[in-house]
């Protein structure tokens, strides 16, 4: 299932171009491209509050695990993990 598309303005049908111009509120130029992405918006109301609470609890739990560890050591571990991911793709 595709959730995004990128098209040059010159590739758009007349109807698609008019629709994009209507959404943007301005004419499209021939040297432009249009990107469309579809996603579920962030939760609102109670669902958002619950997600926020779970995130705060997870952050607090992680913070407890590194209590007493020097900040430089934490930064070094993060840097090492990022370096590993960048140089060892799946």
Rosetta blueprint (number, residue, H / E / L):
1 X L
2 X L
3 X L
4 X E
5 X E
6 X E
7 X E
8 X E
9 X H
10 X H
11 X H
12 X L
13 X L
14 X H
15 X H
16 X H
17 X H
18 X H
19 X H
20 X H
21 X H
22 X H
23 X H
24 X H
25 X L
26 X L
27 X L
28 X L
29 X L
30 X L
31 X L
32 X L
33 X E
34 X E
35 X E
36 X E
37 X E
38 X L
39 X L
40 X L
41 X L
42 X L
43 X L
44 X L
45 X H
46 X H
47 X H
48 X H
49 X H
50 X H
51 X H
52 X H
53 X H
54 X H
55 X H
56 X H
57 X H
58 X H
59 X H
60 X H
61 X H
62 X H
63 X H
64 X H
65 X H
66 X L
67 X L
68 X L
69 X L
70 X L
71 X H
72 X H
73 X H
74 X H
75 X H
76 X H
77 X H
78 X H
79 X H
80 X H
81 X H
82 X H
83 X H
84 X H
85 X H
86 X H
87 X H
88 X L
89 X L
90 X L
